[in-house]
Amino acid sequence: MFLTPEELVELTHAKRRDTQIRALRMMGIEFKLRPNGTPAVLRSHVEKVFGGVQTEKPATLPERWEPNWAALDEITTRTPRKKK
């Protein structure tokens, strides 16, 4: 779920918290600070930023996309409502 302290050092090439935080910000990696001041980094976010694992399937359109023209015909052929 979260990077281990060793993985965080490997990712940032830093042992000090402030240097790790600076490196994470420079790489665009989101993190939260724990009560003890260490950064908590989600493993899935790092994988997504670096393109290692795709967490969600991208939305794909059918090969040929076309509006629903029948719905437009239904709207134009309705009889108008009478005003009271």
TORPA-4810 file (N, C-alpha, C, O; in nm, 3 decimals):
<nodes>
NODE_1_0.082_-0.118_0.000_0.000_0.000_0.000_0.088_0.126_0.000_0.071_0.211_-0.088_M
NODE_2_0.179_0.141_0.096_0.269_0.256_0.103_0.412_0.211_0.077_0.447_0.095_0.101_F
NODE_3_0.495_0.304_0.026_0.636_0.274_0.009_0.700_0.255_0.146_0.666_0.323_0.242_L
NODE_4_0.792_0.162_0.153_0.867_0.142_0.276_0.971_0.253_0.289_1.001_0.320_0.190_T
NODE_5_1.026_0.273_0.409_1.132_0.374_0.423_1.249_0.349_0.328_1.307_0.444_0.275_P
NODE_6_1.284_0.224_0.306_1.393_0.191_0.215_1.359_0.227_0.071_1.443_0.279_-0.003_E
NODE_7_1.236_0.200_0.031_1.192_0.233_-0.105_1.188_0.384_-0.126_1.218_0.434_-0.234_E
NODE_8_1.149_0.456_-0.022_1.146_0.601_-0.031_1.287_0.658_-0.050_1.306_0.752_-0.127_L
NODE_9_1.385_0.600_0.020_1.525_0.642_0.002_1.570_0.609_-0.140_1.637_0.690_-0.204_V
NODE_10_1.535_0.491_-0.189_1.573_0.451_-0.324_1.511_0.543_-0.429_1.577_0.581_-0.525_E
NODE_11_1.385_0.579_-0.410_1.316_0.666_-0.505_1.373_0.807_-0.506_1.396_0.863_-0.613_L
NODE_12_1.397_0.863_-0.390_1.438_1.003_-0.381_1.590_1.021_-0.377_1.640_1.132_-0.399_T
NODE_13_1.664_0.915_-0.349_1.810_0.921_-0.329_1.843_1.015_-0.213_1.944_1.086_-0.215_H
NODE_14_1.756_1.014_-0.111_1.777_1.101_0.005_1.735_1.027_0.131_1.639_0.950_0.130_A
NODE_15_1.807_1.052_0.239_1.773_0.991_0.368_1.701_1.090_0.458_1.623_1.050_0.545_K
NODE_16_1.727_1.218_0.438_1.664_1.320_0.523_1.521_1.348_0.477_1.494_1.351_0.357_R
NODE_17_1.430_1.367_0.572_1.289_1.391_0.541_1.269_1.512_0.451_1.197_1.505_0.352_R
NODE_18_1.334_1.624_0.486_1.312_1.746_0.408_1.360_1.729_0.264_1.299_1.783_0.171_D
NODE_19_1.468_1.657_0.245_1.519_1.633_0.110_1.428_1.537_0.034_1.407_1.554_-0.086_T
NODE_20_1.374_1.438_0.104_1.280_1.346_0.041_1.155_1.421_-0.005_1.107_1.401_-0.117_Q
NODE_21_1.104_1.508_0.081_0.984_1.585_0.048_1.009_1.674_-0.073_0.925_1.683_-0.162_I
NODE_22_1.124_1.738_-0.077_1.158_1.824_-0.191_1.165_1.742_-0.319_1.115_1.784_-0.424_R
NODE_23_1.226_1.625_-0.311_1.238_1.538_-0.429_1.101_1.490_-0.476_1.075_1.487_-0.596_A
NODE_24_1.015_1.453_-0.383_0.881_1.408_-0.420_0.804_1.519_-0.490_0.737_1.495_-0.590_L
NODE_25_0.814_1.641_-0.438_0.746_1.754_-0.502_0.800_1.778_-0.642_0.722_1.804_-0.735_R
NODE_26_0.930_1.770_-0.659_0.991_1.792_-0.791_0.947_1.686_-0.892_0.935_1.715_-1.011_M
NODE_27_0.922_1.563_-0.845_0.879_1.455_-0.934_0.728_1.453_-0.956_0.678_1.376_-1.037_M
NODE_28_0.655_1.539_-0.882_0.510_1.542_-0.897_0.440_1.426_-0.829_0.331_1.385_-0.869_G
NODE_29_0.503_1.373_-0.726_0.446_1.261_-0.653_0.374_1.314_-0.529_0.432_1.383_-0.446_I
NODE_30_0.246_1.281_-0.519_0.166_1.327_-0.407_0.200_1.246_-0.282_0.232_1.127_-0.290_E
NODE_31_0.192_1.312_-0.167_0.221_1.245_-0.041_0.148_1.317_0.071_0.102_1.430_0.055_F
NODE_32_0.139_1.252_0.183_0.085_1.309_0.305_0.191_1.296_0.412_0.271_1.202_0.411_K
NODE_33_0.193_1.391_0.505_0.287_1.381_0.615_0.226_1.306_0.731_0.113_1.334_0.772_L
NODE_34_0.299_1.211_0.783_0.256_1.137_0.900_0.277_1.226_1.024_0.347_1.327_1.016_R
NODE_35_0.219_1.189_1.137_0.239_1.268_1.259_0.386_1.284_1.298_0.423_1.384_1.360_P
NODE_36_0.471_1.188_1.262_0.613_1.200_1.295_0.693_1.279_1.192_0.814_1.294_1.205_N
NODE_37_0.624_1.329_1.088_0.690_1.413_0.987_0.741_1.341_0.865_0.791_1.406_0.773_G
NODE_38_0.731_1.208_0.861_0.779_1.135_0.744_0.670_1.134_0.636_0.551_1.132_0.668_T
NODE_39_0.710_1.136_0.510_0.611_1.135_0.402_0.554_0.995_0.380_0.627_0.895_0.381_P
NODE_40_0.424_0.989_0.362_0.356_0.864_0.328_0.320_0.872_0.179_0.248_0.962_0.136_A
NODE_41_0.371_0.776_0.103_0.353_0.777_-0.042_0.284_0.648_-0.084_0.329_0.538_-0.051_V
NODE_42_0.173_0.661_-0.156_0.103_0.543_-0.206_0.183_0.478_-0.318_0.225_0.545_-0.412_L
NODE_43_0.202_0.350_-0.308_0.275_0.274_-0.410_0.204_0.286_-0.546_0.270_0.303_-0.648_R
NODE_44_0.072_0.277_-0.546_-0.003_0.282_-0.671_0.015_0.417_-0.741_0.017_0.424_-0.864_S
NODE_45_0.027_0.526_-0.663_0.047_0.657_-0.724_0.184_0.666_-0.792_0.196_0.720_-0.902_H
NODE_46_0.285_0.613_-0.726_0.419_0.614_-0.786_0.419_0.533_-0.914_0.476_0.575_-1.015_V
NODE_47_0.356_0.418_-0.913_0.349_0.333_-1.032_0.275_0.404_-1.144_0.312_0.393_-1.261_E
NODE_48_0.170_0.477_-1.109_0.093_0.550_-1.210_0.177_0.664_-1.268_0.178_0.684_-1.390_K
NODE_49_0.247_0.740_-1.183_0.329_0.851_-1.230_0.439_0.802_-1.323_0.468_0.866_-1.424_V
NODE_50_0.499_0.690_-1.290_0.609_0.638_-1.370_0.563_0.545_-1.482_0.645_0.496_-1.560_F
NODE_51_0.433_0.521_-1.490_0.380_0.441_-1.599_0.402_0.293_-1.586_0.392_0.221_-1.686_G
NODE_52_0.431_0.244_-1.467_0.458_0.102_-1.449_0.335_0.015_-1.449_0.336_-0.095_-1.505_G
NODE_53_0.228_0.064_-1.388_0.106_-0.014_-1.377_-0.011_0.077_-1.407_-0.019_0.190_-1.357_V
NODE_54_-0.102_0.027_-1.488_-0.221_0.104_-1.517_-0.330_0.058_-1.422_-0.372_-0.058_-1.426_Q
NODE_55_-0.378_0.150_-1.336_-0.473_0.111_-1.233_-0.616_0.106_-1.285_-0.698_0.031_-1.231_T
NODE_56_-0.648_0.185_-1.386_-0.783_0.186_-1.441_-0.777_0.164_-1.590_-0.679_0.200_-1.656_E
NODE_57_-0.884_0.104_-1.644_-0.891_0.088_-1.787_-0.930_0.222_-1.849_-1.022_0.287_-1.799_K
NODE_58_-0.864_0.264_-1.954_-0.903_0.389_-2.017_-1.038_0.374_-2.087_-1.070_0.269_-2.142_P
NODE_59_-1.115_0.479_-2.083_-1.244_0.478_-2.151_-1.218_0.479_-2.301_-1.142_0.561_-2.352_A
NODE_60_-1.283_0.388_-2.372_-1.265_0.382_-2.516_-1.399_0.398_-2.585_-1.501_0.348_-2.538_T
NODE_61_-1.396_0.467_-2.694_-1.516_0.482_-2.776_-1.520_0.366_-2.874_-1.418_0.307_-2.906_L
NODE_62_-1.640_0.334_-2.921_-1.648_0.233_-3.026_-1.569_0.280_-3.149_-1.536_0.398_-3.161_P
NODE_63_-1.539_0.187_-3.239_-1.460_0.224_-3.357_-1.522_0.340_-3.432_-1.452_0.432_-3.474_E
NODE_64_-1.651_0.336_-3.448_-1.719_0.444_-3.519_-1.827_0.498_-3.428_-1.927_0.431_-3.400_R
NODE_65_-1.807_0.618_-3.381_-1.902_0.681_-3.290_-1.991_0.775_-3.369_-1.943_0.849_-3.454_W
NODE_66_-2.121_0.772_-3.339_-2.215_0.859_-3.408_-2.326_0.897_-3.311_-2.366_0.815_-3.229_E
NODE_67_-2.376_1.019_-3.319_-2.485_1.060_-3.230_-2.610_0.976_-3.254_-2.626_0.914_-3.359_P
NODE_68_-2.696_0.975_-3.155_-2.822_0.903_-3.165_-2.922_0.992_-3.239_-2.994_1.070_-3.177_N
NODE_69_-2.926_0.979_-3.371_-3.013_1.065_-3.451_-3.160_1.033_-3.426_-3.245_1.120_-3.443_W
NODE_70_-3.193_0.911_-3.387_-3.332_0.874_-3.360_-3.388_0.954_-3.243_-3.506_0.989_-3.243_A
NODE_71_-3.306_0.984_-3.146_-3.351_1.065_-3.032_-3.388_1.205_-3.078_-3.484_1.263_-3.028_A
NODE_72_-3.315_1.260_-3.173_-3.347_1.392_-3.227_-3.479_1.389_-3.301_-3.558_1.483_-3.290_L
NODE_73_-3.504_1.283_-3.378_-3.631_1.270_-3.449_-3.749_1.265_-3.352_-3.854_1.323_-3.378_D
NODE_74_-3.731_1.195_-3.239_-3.838_1.186_-3.140_-3.872_1.323_-3.083_-3.989_1.353_-3.059_E
NODE_75_-3.774_1.404_-3.060_-3.797_1.537_-3.003_-3.871_1.626_-3.102_-3.963_1.698_-3.063_I
NODE_76_-3.834_1.622_-3.228_-3.895_1.710_-3.327_-4.033_1.666_-3.370_-4.109_1.748_-3.422_T
NODE_77_-4.069_1.540_-3.351_-4.201_1.494_-3.393_-4.304_1.498_-3.281_-4.421_1.469_-3.306_T
NODE_78_-4.265_1.533_-3.160_-4.361_1.544_-3.050_-4.453_1.662_-3.075_-4.416_1.763_-3.136_R
NODE_79_-4.576_1.647_-3.026_-4.668_1.759_-3.037_-4.644_1.854_-2.921_-4.621_1.809_-2.808_T
NODE_80_-4.650_1.984_-2.946_-4.624_2.080_-2.839_-4.735_2.074_-2.733_-4.850_2.042_-2.763_P
NODE_81_-4.697_2.106_-2.612_-4.793_2.109_-2.502_-4.879_2.233_-2.513_-4.836_2.337_-2.562_R
NODE_82_-5.002_2.219_-2.466_-5.093_2.333_-2.466_-5.069_2.416_-2.342_-5.050_2.363_-2.233_K
NODE_83_-5.071_2.548_-2.359_-5.053_2.637_-2.245_-5.185_2.649_-2.170_-5.291_2.648_-2.232_K
NODE_84_-5.179_2.660_-2.040_-5.299_2.673_-1.959_-5.339_2.816_-1.945_-5.439_2.846_-1.879_K
</nodes>
